[in-house]
Amino acid sequence: MAKEVDLLVAGEINPDLILSDPNLEPRFGQQETLAEDATLTIGSSSAIFACGAARLGLKVAFIGIVGKDIFGNFMLEALASRGVDVGQVIAYPDQKTGVSVILDRGADRAILTHIGTMNALRADQVTDDLLRRACHLHVGSYFLQTALLPGLPDLFQRARALGASTSLDTNWDPAGQWAGVAASLRFTTVFFPNEVEALALTQASTMEKALHALAKDVPVVAVKLGEQGAIAQRGDEIVHVSAFSVEVVDTVGAGDSFDAGFIYGYLQGWSLEATLRLAVACGSLSTRAHGGTAAQPTLQEAMAV
């Protein structure tokens, strides 16, 4: 039976407020600092990923938690305007939507985050009915989603039993412990670490050893290598694709756009090389503008590079 949606994203949902100025230097002591520019935009790894996948043409549904407030309304409207189904998002009247304030100086940035409802989603809120609708389930920001973590192995196992493939992007662990991931990797179809995360998770001495170790547990592993592109392994097949040359404005969300491109190719049944090439193209092209979603490419744009 055909599924209603290609992709279900279970994750955090919050905006980014970006204050930009090459000389930005905030000062305490009741001193006002002026910024050259301000942008309120879609934030959070999971939401940026969802937008990237929808931009490529996938049917995407999102489940997460927001507060009944201005930031929550902004995110719901912004995702819906990009073709993401937000009918499953839950609004809590007594909690605040999370928000990140990014102080951007061009070459460097500082990030101030109020976690709000970012960590509020529970695995049991992702129902079997939702999973039956989807071909694929994606979870990002593993270490931020503290309410989701205890039930994530069961959630992924349920998804697999109901005919959905799964993918996981842990992002960085602020505590530096890298604990608990193995239980979820047992039921993960596609895993998306970057190079530093892969080395930290495996305690391997080289990228090659880390990739090999992860590929023992996960059918498909795609590791983001920044300016060096990406490397992926499926079974005994290993493919490397170099990054594409673009004028980089902002790298926020590049990894999430990479993930979206990879999942598109994966769901189409493409070869590992073609899938990784699309992922690298999506990640590279997404850096052409400020924010995580403004420069995300269409499928035609990504295929043309």
C-alpha positions as CSV (number, residue, x, y, z in Angstrom):
1,M,0.0,0.0,0.0
2,A,1.3,3.4,-0.9
3,K,2.4,5.7,1.9
4,E,0.9,9.2,2.4
5,V,4.2,10.9,3.0
6,D,7.7,10.3,2.0
7,L,9.3,11.6,5.2
8,L,8.3,12.1,8.8
9,V,10.6,14.3,10.8
10,A,10.4,14.0,14.6
11,G,12.4,16.8,16.2
12,E,13.0,20.2,17.7
13,I,11.4,23.3,16.2
14,N,12.5,26.8,16.9
15,P,13.5,30.1,15.2
16,D,16.9,31.7,15.0
17,L,17.2,35.5,15.5
18,I,20.5,36.4,13.7
19,L,22.1,39.8,14.6
20,S,24.8,40.6,12.1
21,D,27.7,43.1,12.1
22,P,31.4,42.7,11.4
23,N,32.2,44.7,14.5
24,L,29.6,43.2,16.8
25,E,30.8,43.3,20.4
26,P,28.0,43.2,23.0
27,R,28.7,45.0,26.3
28,F,27.1,44.7,29.7
29,G,26.6,47.6,32.1
30,Q,23.4,48.8,30.4
31,Q,25.2,49.7,27.2
32,E,23.3,49.4,23.9
33,T,25.1,47.8,21.0
34,L,23.8,48.4,17.4
35,A,23.8,45.6,14.8
36,E,23.9,46.2,11.1
37,D,21.3,43.6,10.3
38,A,18.7,41.4,12.0
39,T,16.9,38.3,10.6
40,L,14.3,36.1,12.1
41,T,14.5,32.8,10.3
42,I,13.8,29.1,10.6
43,G,16.2,27.5,13.1
44,S,16.8,24.0,14.5
45,S,18.4,21.1,12.7
46,S,15.2,19.1,12.3
47,A,13.2,21.9,10.8
48,I,16.0,23.0,8.4
49,F,16.3,19.3,7.3
50,A,12.5,19.1,6.7
51,C,12.5,22.3,4.6
52,G,15.5,21.0,2.6
53,A,13.7,17.7,1.8
54,A,10.5,19.5,0.9
55,R,12.4,21.9,-1.4
56,L,13.7,18.8,-3.3
57,G,10.2,17.6,-3.8
58,L,9.6,15.1,-1.0
59,K,6.2,15.0,0.8
60,V,7.3,15.9,4.4
61,A,5.4,15.8,7.6
62,F,6.8,17.2,10.9
63,I,6.0,16.4,14.5
64,G,7.5,18.4,17.4
65,I,6.5,20.7,20.2
66,V,6.0,24.5,20.3
67,G,4.5,26.9,22.7
68,K,1.4,28.9,21.9
69,D,3.4,32.1,21.3
70,I,4.8,34.3,18.6
71,F,7.9,32.1,17.9
72,G,5.8,29.0,17.7
73,N,3.3,30.6,15.3
74,F,6.2,31.9,13.2
75,M,7.7,28.4,12.9
76,L,4.4,26.8,12.0
77,E,3.7,29.4,9.3
78,A,7.3,29.3,7.9
79,L,7.4,25.5,7.6
80,A,3.9,25.4,6.1
81,S,4.9,28.0,3.5
82,R,7.8,25.7,2.5
83,G,5.5,22.8,1.9
84,V,6.0,21.0,5.2
85,D,2.9,19.4,6.8
86,V,2.8,20.7,10.4
87,G,-0.6,19.3,11.3
88,Q,1.0,16.9,13.7
89,V,2.9,19.6,15.7
90,I,1.7,19.9,19.3
91,A,1.3,23.3,20.9
92,Y,1.7,23.6,24.7
93,P,-0.1,26.7,26.2
94,D,2.0,26.7,29.3
95,Q,5.5,26.5,27.7
96,K,7.6,28.7,25.5
97,T,9.0,27.9,22.1
98,G,12.8,27.7,22.1
99,V,14.8,30.3,20.4
100,S,18.5,30.9,19.5
101,V,20.0,34.4,19.3
102,I,23.0,34.3,17.0
103,L,25.5,37.1,17.2
104,D,27.2,37.0,13.8
105,R,30.5,38.8,13.1
106,G,31.1,37.0,9.7
107,A,34.2,35.0,10.6
108,D,32.9,34.1,14.1
109,R,29.6,33.9,16.0
110,A,28.2,33.5,19.4
111,I,24.9,31.6,20.1
112,L,22.6,32.2,23.0
113,T,19.8,29.6,23.2
114,H,16.7,29.3,25.3
115,I,15.8,25.6,25.1
116,G,12.1,26.1,25.7
117,T,10.1,23.2,24.0
118,M,13.1,22.0,21.9
119,N,13.5,19.0,24.2
120,A,9.9,18.3,25.0
121,L,8.9,15.7,22.4
122,R,8.5,12.2,23.7
123,A,8.7,9.0,21.6
124,D,5.2,7.9,22.6
125,Q,3.8,11.0,20.9
126,V,5.0,9.7,17.6
127,T,2.2,7.2,17.2
128,D,2.0,4.1,15.1
129,D,-0.7,5.8,13.0
130,L,1.8,8.5,12.1
131,L,4.6,6.0,11.3
132,R,2.3,3.9,9.1
133,R,1.8,7.0,6.9
134,A,5.5,7.5,6.2
135,C,8.2,5.8,4.1
136,H,11.0,7.2,6.3
137,L,11.5,8.6,9.8
138,H,14.3,11.1,10.5
139,V,15.5,12.3,13.9
140,G,18.1,15.0,14.4
141,S,19.7,16.9,17.3
142,Y,19.8,13.6,19.3
143,F,21.5,15.1,22.4
144,L,19.2,18.1,22.6
145,Q,16.0,16.0,22.5
146,T,16.3,14.7,26.1
147,A,12.6,13.7,26.4
148,L,12.8,11.7,23.2
149,L,16.1,9.8,24.0
150,P,14.8,7.1,26.4
151,G,12.2,5.9,23.9
152,L,14.1,6.4,20.7
153,P,15.3,2.8,20.2
154,D,11.7,1.6,20.6
155,L,10.5,4.4,18.2
156,F,12.9,3.4,15.5
157,Q,12.1,-0.3,16.1
158,R,8.4,0.5,15.7
159,A,9.1,2.5,12.5
160,R,11.0,-0.4,11.0
161,A,8.3,-2.9,11.9
162,L,5.7,-0.7,10.2
163,G,7.7,-0.5,7.0
164,A,9.6,2.8,7.4
165,S,13.3,3.2,7.1
166,T,15.1,5.4,9.6
167,S,17.9,8.0,9.8
168,L,19.7,9.7,12.7
169,D,21.9,12.8,12.9
170,T,23.2,13.2,16.5
171,N,24.7,16.6,16.0
172,W,27.2,17.6,18.7
173,D,27.0,16.4,22.3
174,P,27.3,19.4,24.6
175,A,28.2,17.2,27.5
176,G,30.9,15.4,25.6
177,Q,29.8,12.0,26.8
178,W,28.4,10.5,23.5
179,A,26.4,8.0,25.5
180,G,23.4,5.9,24.5
181,V,23.6,6.3,20.8
182,A,24.5,2.6,20.2
183,A,21.0,1.4,21.3
184,S,19.3,3.6,18.6
185,L,21.9,2.7,15.9
186,R,20.7,-0.9,16.1
187,F,17.5,0.2,14.4
188,T,18.9,3.0,12.2
189,T,19.0,2.6,8.4
190,V,21.1,5.7,7.6
191,F,23.4,7.5,10.0
192,F,24.7,11.1,9.4
193,P,27.7,12.0,11.7
194,N,30.3,14.6,10.7
195,E,33.9,13.7,11.0
196,V,34.4,14.9,14.6
197,E,31.2,13.2,15.7
198,A,32.2,9.9,14.0
199,L,35.6,9.9,15.7
200,A,34.1,10.8,19.1
201,L,31.4,8.1,18.9
202,T,33.8,5.3,17.9
203,Q,37.0,6.5,19.7
204,A,38.7,5.5,16.4
205,S,42.1,6.9,15.5
206,T,41.3,7.6,11.9
207,M,38.2,8.5,9.8
208,E,38.6,5.3,7.9
209,K,38.5,3.2,11.1
210,A,35.5,5.2,12.4
211,L,33.5,4.7,9.2
212,H,34.3,0.9,9.2
213,A,33.2,0.6,12.8
214,L,29.9,2.5,12.2
215,A,29.2,0.5,9.0
216,K,29.2,-2.7,11.1
217,D,26.1,-1.6,12.9
218,V,24.3,0.6,10.3
219,P,23.4,-0.3,6.7
220,V,24.3,3.1,5.3
221,V,26.7,5.6,6.9
222,A,27.4,9.1,5.4
223,V,30.0,11.2,7.1
224,K,30.2,15.0,6.4
225,L,33.8,16.2,5.9
226,G,33.2,19.9,5.5
227,E,35.5,21.4,2.9
228,Q,36.6,17.9,1.9
229,G,33.0,16.9,0.9
230,A,31.7,13.6,2.3
231,I,32.3,9.9,2.4
232,A,29.7,7.1,2.6
233,Q,29.7,3.4,3.1
234,R,27.1,0.8,2.3
235,G,28.2,-2.8,2.9
236,D,31.6,-3.1,1.4
237,E,31.0,-0.1,-1.0
238,I,32.8,3.1,-0.1
239,V,32.3,6.4,-2.0
240,H,33.9,9.8,-1.6
241,V,32.6,13.0,-3.2
242,S,34.5,16.3,-3.0
243,A,32.7,19.6,-2.0
244,F,31.5,21.9,-4.7
245,S,33.0,25.3,-5.1
246,V,30.6,28.1,-4.0
247,E,30.9,31.5,-2.4
248,V,30.2,30.7,1.2
249,V,28.0,33.2,3.1
250,D,26.8,31.1,6.0
251,T,27.3,27.4,6.9
252,V,24.4,27.2,9.3
253,G,22.2,24.2,8.3
254,A,24.6,22.9,5.7
255,G,24.8,19.5,7.3
256,D,21.0,19.3,7.5
257,S,20.7,20.2,3.8
258,F,23.2,17.5,3.1
259,D,21.0,15.0,5.0
260,A,18.0,16.1,3.1
261,G,19.7,15.5,-0.2
262,F,21.0,12.1,0.8
263,I,17.5,10.9,2.0
264,Y,16.1,12.1,-1.3
265,G,18.5,9.9,-3.3
266,Y,18.1,7.0,-0.8
267,L,14.3,7.0,-1.1
268,Q,14.6,7.1,-4.9
269,G,16.8,4.0,-4.9
270,W,19.7,5.8,-6.4
271,S,23.3,4.5,-6.4
272,L,25.4,5.4,-3.4
273,E,27.6,7.6,-5.5
274,A,24.6,9.5,-7.0
275,T,23.0,9.8,-3.6
276,L,26.2,11.2,-2.0
277,R,26.8,13.6,-4.8
278,L,23.3,15.1,-4.4
279,A,23.8,15.4,-0.7
280,V,27.1,17.2,-1.1
281,A,25.5,19.5,-3.7
282,C,22.6,20.4,-1.4
283,G,25.0,21.0,1.5
284,S,27.3,23.2,-0.5
285,L,24.6,25.2,-2.2
286,S,22.8,25.9,1.1
287,T,25.8,28.1,2.2
288,R,25.1,30.8,-0.3
289,A,22.9,32.9,2.0
290,H,22.4,33.7,5.6
291,G,20.3,31.2,7.6
292,G,19.7,27.5,7.1
293,T,16.9,27.6,4.5
294,A,17.2,30.7,2.3
295,A,19.6,29.1,-0.2
296,Q,18.5,25.4,-0.1
297,P,18.4,24.2,-3.7
298,T,15.7,22.7,-5.8
299,L,16.4,19.2,-7.2
300,Q,17.1,20.8,-10.6
301,E,19.6,23.3,-9.1
302,A,21.4,20.6,-7.1
303,M,21.6,18.2,-10.1
304,A,23.1,21.0,-12.3
305,V,26.3,21.6,-10.2
